[in-house]
Structures are given as structure tokens and as C-alpha cells.
Amino acid sequence: MTPKNKQHLEKAQTLIPWGTQTNAKRINPDWQGMPPFIKRAKGCRMWDLDDREYIDYRCSLGPIILGYQYDAVDEAVREQMQNGVLFSMASPIELNAAQAIIKNVPWIEQIRFMKTGADACTACTRLARSYTGRDHILTSGYHGYHDWFALNWPNSGVPGSLREFIHDIPYGDVDAVDRVFDSYGDHLAAAIVEPYDWNETVGKEYLQHLRQRCDAGGTLLIFDEVLTGFRLGRGGAQEYFGITPDLAAYAKAIANGYPVSAFAGKKKYMQTLEKTIITITHGGETLSLAACKATMKIIRDEPVHDHINAIGKRLRDGFAEIIKETGVPAHAGGLDPAPFIIFDDQDENRNIEWQNKLFSKLYQKGIFANHRWFISYSHREADIDETLEKMRAAFQEIFSL
Ligand SMILES: Cc1ncc(COP(=O)(O)O)c(C=O)c1O
């Protein structure tokens, strides 16, 4: 870490626990050269405190779907700013943003806005519990930091007694689905799952099975589309897998980085809001909703996902070629919008060591990535080719080829 970054990080850590607001932005000491701070980003590139440039494949952990500082989105925000940020009553932009989302995700009948992914997931589970009058929840994947989900984290600060109601299963595990439904079926309010976990398994049958068990048991199926929504395709995982949940949570790519999330679904379930209360002060904040409306329009009118898929495929094919050329035990995988490269040595420790070396090398060469390489509409073929060149060089250096 350069002296400037080190000094800034130390100061930040004295005032801000972790030095950041987000777990995934904490410094990983095994990945040398990871910049702790980014001061500017544009398109698919970003610059750290020392003005070092990176091609970014984290996309702010998912929200950046079009690219940083995307002109049409930022222009819509500036225009909205002329009228105000938050009012004493609802703003017309709330309806406009709702309509814009539903044009892309037509299964949605009603929608409400929140601020974070965790908010949206919690709202879905609250509605399901209120609608069914049941307490138990099947979960799979990550759903944010709220109490009902963070139960098993170390020193979680959440009463252990709540564990009774939450049944966590691994992605794609149909037997685990059956076990939970067989044991708690009549008490299960909802199954809330990440519909795709960005790994090897693409679980259409798993989702179908969940749909069937929910239908048979009077349990609501909730898709946590916080990461899949507007990234896996225009209509998210619901469209990709052709399986429709009862409720869903959306957040990250909904407004190209502006802070807004949503919970949405079939009117029958959303109408539970007539008898229960979910309310937040900043839910109608207009700048993010203007960004959401503009993002939705671009996603609808332009070949955003065709581009993302083609570029992601180019990256994954390039990874596979490097692996073939070098003979390193590894493989490339992942769906087009988020490819990955994984080492496959029999010794798991060696895989971790290689992975740490690879990310350290990539940061030093100006490529900012993590396990999943997210693609935005602003990544171009030339960016991919530059990335692959640097990946090839990193392989040569690590494996002394
Ligand atoms: C699938 C999923 N659900 C929920 C969340 C929580 O979102 P937030 O951090 O905005 O609360 C995340 C965040 O990474 C996520 O990936």
C-alpha cells in the first residue's frame, strides 16, 4: 500500500470502524495492491488516491450496470434536483419510476420503494409473515444485515431465540428444501432465496421444486433479486429461469448506483400493506428515483444486456484460452454477465495461495476484480482485450512460464 493510502486508511479507521461502511470493501491483507480508496470513476474505469487507473469489474459490488457517471442517468438526476430531493408528500416520480420498472419486469403488479437490499428483503419476509400468519422462514443465500437473517453471524447481537424460526439451506439443495418443508410446512411463511448464486450450479430445477413446494404448502416464494435483478437480464432471474415468485426484492442495479431498492410482487400479497405497516422517511427520495427511471429506460430501449452478455462471454472465453495455453489447473465459468476463473489444484491451500497471488498481481497491473467479474454496458471489447493481456502476464509471472 502506498504511503498516501496507508495514512488515509489509518486516519479513516480511527474515526470509522473498518474505515468503510461495507464489509466487502474492507482491506483483504492477502490481496496486496488492493486500493482502499477510490476517488473517481467514469465508464468502466476508476482512479485511486494516487491517481492509479483500474479497469473495474466489481461495479460497486453490483449497482453499476450502465457504467460510472453514465451521462443520461446523471442528467436525469440533475434535472430532478431543480425540483427538490424530498417532499412533505409523495412525488410524481414515485409513480413514474414504478411504471418504468414494471415495463422491464412485467410480472410485477405492485411495488414499493426502500433504500437498501436488506430493507427490501426484510419487507418481503414481513409481508409474507403478515399475509400467512406464520412465523417460519426458509432462507438461502445472503439477504443483508437485518436481525432475522444475521442470526448465525459471530457475536451477532441478535437474540438466539429467533433461530427457531429461520431455516437456512445451501443453494440448489433440493433435499434440504424437502427437509424444511416436511418439518415446518404448515408454519412456513416464506422461502426467500437468491435465485442464482453466481457459482457453477444453475438451479432451474431447484427453483421449480421450490415453486411447487411453496404452492402445495401455502408458503410464499420470494426471490432475492438484489444482485440478479437487471443484471442477469432485463427481467432478472425471474425472466432468466422462467419461474415467477410471489414477491421479490430488487436493489443493486436498479438505479446505476443511486441508493434505492424495492420490494414488489403480486397484488394479492402486496395488498397486505393494507393491514400491516412498512414505512421509511426516505423511500420517496426523488434523485434516486429519477436515476431509476432513467436506468430502466436505457435498459429497455438499448441492447444493454446483449452487450453485457457478449462482453462477458469474450472475457470468459479469454480466461479459458489462457488456461489452455498455460496448462495451469484452473477453469473459467459463470454465466455471461459475471464470469469467473477458479484454480483447480487438488491442494486447496495451493488454490488459495494462487488466487491471492493472482488478485495481487491484477491490482498492481490496474485490473480491479473479485471472484465474480461483473460487466457493465460501458465495458468495451478493447477493455476486455487489455484485461486478458494483463491476466496472461499475471499467469506467466506467477507460474514462471
Ligand atoms: C443477494 C443480496 N441480498 C441482499 C443484500 C443486501 O443488500 P444491502 O447491502 O443493500 O442491504 C445483498 C448485498 O450484497 C445481496 O447480494
The ligand as a Tripos MOL2 file, in Angstrom:
@<TRIPOS>MOLECULE
LIG
   16    16     1     0     0
SMALL
NO_CHARGES

@<TRIPOS>ATOM
      1 C1        -28.4570  -11.1150   -2.7430 C.3       1 LIG1
      2 C2        -28.3170   -9.9700   -1.7840 C.ar      1 LIG1
      3 N1        -29.3510   -9.6790   -0.9840 N.ar      1 LIG1
      4 C3        -29.2990   -8.6580   -0.1010 C.ar      1 LIG1
      5 C4        -28.1670   -7.8700    0.0060 C.ar      1 LIG1
      6 C5        -28.1250   -6.7370    0.9690 C.3       1 LIG1
      7 O1        -28.1430   -5.5230    0.2730 O.3       1 LIG1
      8 P1        -27.6960   -4.1630    1.0100 P.3       1 LIG1
      9 O2        -26.2480   -4.2750    1.3020 O.co2     1 LIG1
     10 O3        -28.0340   -3.0950    0.0290 O.co2     1 LIG1
     11 O4        -28.5260   -4.0780    2.2460 O.co2     1 LIG1
     12 C6        -27.0610   -8.1410   -0.8160 C.ar      1 LIG1
     13 C7        -25.8310   -7.3530   -0.7110 C.2       1 LIG1
     14 O5        -24.7640   -7.7270   -1.0960 O.2       1 LIG1
     15 C8        -27.1350   -9.2230   -1.7280 C.ar      1 LIG1
     16 O6        -26.1240   -9.5290   -2.5390 O.3       1 LIG1
@<TRIPOS>BOND
     1     1     2 1
     2     2     3 ar
     3     2    15 ar
     4     3     4 ar
     5     4     5 ar
     6     5     6 1
     7     5    12 ar
     8     6     7 1
     9     7     8 1
    10     8     9 2
    11     8    10 1
    12     8    11 1
    13    12    13 1
    14    12    15 ar
    15    13    14 2
    16    15    16 1
@<TRIPOS>SUBSTRUCTURE
     1 LIG1         1 GROUP 0 **** ****
